[in-house]
Amino acid sequence: MTGAEVVRRFAAAGLVLRRDGDVIRSRGPAGAITPDLRALIAEHRTAVLTTLTVHTCLRCGRFAFATPTVCCWCRRRETAACG
């Protein structure tokens, strides 16, 4: 199983994973992390950490991208301000 598949499994359970250094953190409903999901993270930890290695918007710090960029929200705001 790939790191992306693990992240999708967590998303299907209503959980969002993020990387905090070498720690994988999750956010979602209380009790949503089942023993099976915990085992999945333990088994595929390196792949998940690699998948979660992303960049945020260079201007606002929100959103995640595979490469450093500016998010569409910031681009729209700039366009509206210029209009």
N, C-alpha and C positions, 0 to 999 in steps of 0.2 A: 504494500500500500504506500502511496506517495504522501508527502507532507500535505499537499493540496487536498487530497482525498480525506485525510484526517481532519483538516480544517473544515471541509464541507460537512463531515459527519457531525462535528460540534455545532456548526451553523444549523443543521437540521434539528438539533436538540434545543435550539434557541440560545446557543452560547457563542460568544465572540472571543476568539483567542488573540492575544497580542504578545509580542516579545518585549521583555524588560531585561536587557542585558542577556544573560544566559538562562533566564527564568521565563517560563511560559505562564502567562496569567490569563484568566478567563473572566468573562462578565456574562451574567445571565440570571435566570430564575434560580432561587435557592433550591437545592436538591437536584438540579438538572444534570449534574455530573455523576453518572452512574459508575459503578466499579468497572464496567466494560470500557467506558470512555477513559477512565484513569489508566487502565492497562494499555489502551491504544496509544495514549501519549507517552507512556513509559517505553513502549516498544519502538515507537517511531520518533522519539524526541529530537534526534539530530535532523531528520528530514523536516519536521515541523518547524524547528528553529530556522532552518534555511528558508523555508517557505515564508516565514513571518519576517524575514529580513527585507524590509521595504523602506521606502522613503516617504516622507510627508511633504505636503505643499511647501514650497520655498517661501511663500508669503504668510500664509495663515497657520501652518502647522497641522492642519486637518487633512484627512483623507490619506490614502496609502497608494503608492505607485511603485512599480518595479525599478524606475529610474528617477533621479531628482527632476522635478518639473513644477509647474504652477497649475493648481487645480482649476477646473472650468468655472467654479463659483467666483474665484478671484478674477479670472479673465472676464467674466460677464460684468462684474462690479466695475472693473477698469473701463470696459466698453461703455457702460451706462454713464460713468462719470465723465467720459470724454465726449459723450453724445451731445 
